Amino acid sequence: MTEWKRPLPTITGETMPYWEGCRRGELLIQRCQDCHEYQFYPRGICANCFTGKIKWVKASGKGAVWTFTVTRQNRTPGFDTGPYVLALVELEEGVKMFSNIVECDPFEVRIGMPVEVTFVKANSQVTTPFFRPAG
């Protein structure tokens, strides 16, 4: 991607550490200090035990494609450059996150394919995580 044309995320107080990490090239997720469960998307409490003792930790950035779809045609501005892959990636830590798979032929993506995070700078304030084939 050369010029960012997609919508930008709305950065809130709960998500700010995540986006600041992305800008530094770090994929951050949350971990509960009581039950030690990881979670993503960012929340103010643990989704497992409901405590407020949440800590931001650096994820490995490695995972596997859990499921995916190849979009061949989309008329939404910024998403009209198909074909592209939208995938649900399961990180080594066990959480799942939606992202695009980049740097490979969309028709070669497979369930279970090992992937690793890469970052694309949208503008001076926002850097977005995508995933590419590992290795």
N, C-alpha and C positions, 0 to 999 in steps of 0.2 A: 504494500500500500504506500503510495507516495504522498497523496494529499488526503487528509482526514475529511470525509464528507458525512459521516454518520452522526447521529445525535450524540451529545455529550451526557454523561451521567449527572444526576443531581447528587452532589456531595453534601451529606448531612453530618451532624456531630457523631453519630454512631458509625458512619462509614469512613470518616476522614482518615483514621489511622491506616485503613486498607489502601486508600488511594495514595496516601503519602508513601507507603511501602512500595506500591507499584512504581511511583515516580523514581524511587531509589533502585528499582530493579529487584525488589523483594516481594514475594507472594506471601502475604500475611493472612492467617486464619486465627480464629479464636479457640482458646482452650480453657476449660473450667478448672479453677484451682481446687475445687472440692472433689468432683467426681472424675476429673481428668479427661473428660470427653472433648473431642474437637468438634467445632461447628463452623459452618459457613452456610448462609450469609450472615453478615454482622448483626448482632442483637445485643440488647442491654442486659439480658439475663441468659443463663444456661438453659437451653431447650430440653435438657435431660433432667436436671435436678432443681432447676428454677432459682439457683443462687445468683447473686449479682457479682460473684467473684470470677470475672472473666478476664483473661489475659491474652494479649495479642502475641502470637508466636510466628516465627518464620517457617513456612511450609517447605518441604523438600522441592516442590515444583515438579515432581515426577508423578506420573499416574498412568491411567489407561483409559481408552475410549470405552465408556459404559454403554452408550447408544448414540446414534447420530442420524442426521438427515442431510442430504445434498439438495440445496436449493438451486434450481436451474434458472428460475425467472422470478424476479421480485420487482415490483414497480415503486417500492418505497425509496425515496431519495437516500443515498448512502448505502443502500443494500441492493442496488440495481446493477451490480457488476458480477453476476453469477457466471458459472456455478461456484458456490462456496459451501463449506461444511459448518453446520451448527451441531455441536456435540455436547453431551453431558459427560464430563471427564471425572473419573473417580481418582482422587489423589491418594498417595500412599498412606496418608493419615486417615483415610476412610470417608472424608467428606466429598460431596459431588458439587461440581460447578459447571454452569453453561459457559461455553466459549466457542470460538471458531478454531478450526484446525487449519493451519497455514503451512506454507513452504512444502507442499506436496500436492500431487494430483488428487482432486477431490474424490475421484472414483477409485482410488487405491486405499482410502480410509476403511478400516475394518474394526468391528467390535473386538475389544481386547488389545488393540494396537497400543504399544507403549508410546507415551508422549511426554514432553517436557515443556515447561513454561518458557515463553519468550515475550518480550514487551514491545509494544508499538506506541510511539509518542503521538498523541492526538494533537496536542498544543503544548504551550509552556506550563500548563497547570495539570493536564491529564495524560497519564500513560496507562494503557490498557493491556491486561494480560491476555495472550492467546496461547495456543499450544501447537507444537510442531512434532513430527515424528522424533522419538528419542534417538540419540546417537548422532 
